[in-house]
Amino acid sequence: MIAGDANLQADIFQGVKSEVDLQIDLEPNRWLSIREIADMYKRSCDDAIGKMAERRLLSPFGMTRADFLSRQNELSAEFVKDIAHELLNF
């Protein structure tokens, strides 16, 4: 499960741990299934990669992912197309 960028894996692990801790607090007598943990890992991975892409691709323009989505009509079509392509391929 741990391969590649150690910082990314640490971010993913923290996200999963937070979700697991919350579920344990809500239902301390219920065991989480492997499927539930895998889904948590996937969500945490997507979130961590999204934040990394935002830092590398959008923050140089002073934008967040939310800004990019909400301001697409104000931006040039070429810029939107290029950034969208970069985000999808990140």
N, C-alpha and C positions, 0 to 999 in steps of 0.2 A: 504494500500500500504506500510505502514511502519511496518515491523515486523522483528525480528531477530537482527542481528548485526547492531548496529547504525552506525558504521563507514562505513560499506559496503553500507548501505542505503544512507548515505551522499555522498559517491562517485558516486553512481548511480544517485542521484538527480542532482549533479553537471554536470554529463555528459548529462543528459536530458536538463537541463537548458541551457547549452552551445549550444546544437543543436536547441532548441527552439529560443534562442536569434539570432542565425545565420539565421534561417528561417524568423524571423520577420524582420531582417535587409535586407534580400534579397527581401522579398515580404510583406511589412508592411500592405497592405490592404487585405491580404488573411488570412482567419481563418484556423488554423490547425485542422484536423479532429482528433477524438479520436483514430482512427486507426493509424494515423501518430504518435501521442504521444505514443501510446502503442508500436509501432515499435521502437521508440527512446528509450523507457524504456528497451525493450528487448536487443537492441544493447549495451546500457550503462551497463546493468546488466551483459551481457556476457563479456564485456571488464573488468569490475571491478572484476568479479570472476576470469577471466584469469590472471589479474595482481596479485591477491591475491595468486592464485595457483603458479604462477611464483616465488613470494617472498618466499613462504613456501617450495616448492618442488625443484626448480631449483637454486635459488640464493645460497643455501649452497654449491653448486658445481661450483659457479661462472658462471652460465649460465642464459641466457634469453630464452624465448620461441623460438625466432628466432635462437639462438645458438643451442638449442636442435634439432630443425628441420633440420638445415643445417649440423650439425655434427653427425647425427645418424650413418653414415657409419664409423666414427672413434671410436665410442663407442661400448662397448660390447653389444651383442644382449640381454643378460639378463638385463643389466642396462636399455636399451631402452625400453624393454618390461615392466619392473617394473615401470619406471617413466611414461610411456604412460598410464599404468593402473591407477596409482595414479592420473594423470591429468584428465583422463576421469571420475574418480569417486570422484573428489574433490567437 
